[in-house]
Amino acid sequence: MSQQLIKFKDINFRSMVLYLYNHEPELILKAIENKFIELPNFTKNLPVILNIDALNLNKINLKHITQSILSTGLCIIGIISCKEIALIKTINSINLPILTETKKSYDTHNELSLRTAKSVCIDDILYNKTRVINLHVRSGQQVYSGNADLVILGNVSSGAEVVSDRNIHIYGIMRGRALAGAKGDNNCYIFCSNLSAELISIAGKYWVMDQIPKKFSYTSSCIYLKKGMLTIQKIN
């Protein structure tokens, strides 16, 4: 029986989108560097998708722009909102893929923005500045809590994502992705009653599943930053 060497598989994943509002490479470079200063724990080798919809296509020098972005340490994985044939040829010449948007996104003006797979229609309550979700968060869904703790009473499925500017508490089984301190607060915590996560992130520092110490799998655990590094401990 022959051994399988490779496998192609269609999966859903989320990536940061970098919205460009100026065509000057030097200004873009400075803006990104300022963002790193503003959010010192922001991961510099982060993969990003470029949205060039707001740019003047008659003035754009895409090669110089991408070189400036890459010089910051960000990794460009593709470009969206490109419909001009001449620009498509330029993108092909610098070996960047042109991606098709299939899902809506939310963003804040001039910010690196999180992208979401689906709008989430889940009943929730606000109590003492804490957002409480009393249902399961299913694959493809994202829940965001701005400037407030996020409490999930149900499970977080594989392919689901929970994001908070502050702490995250998950009382069900955690199989998806949890991102606390989304605005750069490195004093945030993630509490899981049953940890089996695809990704854990606090203020831009992250572990994917294979990086989470195996001895903490399926345990009640607390994750936080200590001296700028992710740290995990069991909760008794």
Secondary structure, 3 states (H helix, E strand, C coil): CCCCCCCCCCCCCCCEEEECCCCCHHHHHHHHHHHHHHCCCCCCCCEEEEECCCCCCCCCCHHHHHHHHHHCCCEEEEEECCCCHHHHHHHHHCCCCECCCCCCECCCCCCEECECCCCCCCCEEEECCEEEECCCECCCCEEEECCCEEEECCCECCCCEEEECCCEEEEEEECCEEEECCCCCCCCEEEEEEECCCEEEECCEEEEHHHCCHHHCCCCEEEEEECCEEEEEECC
